[in-house]
Amino acid sequence: MTKLLTGFRPEHAELWGRHPVCIEHGLADTGLFSDDALAALLEDYPRENYDLLHMAEQGTGNLAHWTEGDLGRVRGREALDAITSGRLWINLRRVHEASPAHLELLEAVFAELAERVPGFHPYKLNLGILISSPGAQVYYHSDVPGQSLWHLRGAKRVFVYPNRAPFLPEEQIEKVVLSLTEAEIDYEPWFDDYATVFDLQPGQMLHWPLNAPHRVENGDCINVSVTTEHFTTSIQNSYAVRYANGLIRRGLRGPPPLPNTRGGSFWARAALTVAVKKSGLLKARKLEKTVEWELDPAADTRMRAVTPLV
Ligand SMILES: [Fe+2]
């Protein structure tokens, strides 16, 4: 496969994972994200691997109007048209499991990155596709794995914030790691003064430091982007420590120490994480979703209410 990171320069290897970077890419040339390809993916996409959401208007700043829907029996092309004309947002998760061609692309992208960035050994790769309507937005949040956003269509303004307090208090990232919250964390409008802001164009990708909070405002046009996730040993270790710290914080008084991914205390925390994850103790406390509507291409809002289903 030809090079996918067409704009990669030597300094990007040094910045990777340490500072937000914006690099030109050639994902659109693969043909895997054309309307036909997206419509084909939407047809019978596994229910457990997508989120179809209705979002509040920009500037609302809260989650009150974030509701979950279902594609229903709408055909792929109609679904694509409805999503792109309503105030809707679909996140196709684990696309690499549904499509061998996307898996090949995912592996090629990370093989190229591993070749270009010394010491970068990614694994547990994941590829998702976000299709969102004009004016849609993604609220301030933080993700657990390493993340990159590969923009393909439309205009997106992406705000990336420092990955430490007060933008990301330890207690909040621990909650995200424990899956006690859906990646949302507390946001204050003044945080924007300290954000790095990118007006992302099609053919550009963004990668930011681990857990760096971010939020996205779409321009007045349809947006199509790919998200990739990856783990490395250091990301996995930081996850294990935060998971254990989160458990300790919930069982003991006082704040636990900052993440420490070395030495005896690291291994004790890693062992606690493995023990709790194996026991399934936290499973019942995870968030559940309620589907409140179904896609309806004929409706003004492109939505039809259904009996809420968990
Ligand atoms: Fe994200």
Residues whose N, C-alpha, C, O or C-beta is under 5 A from the ligand:
A	BS01	LIG	D143
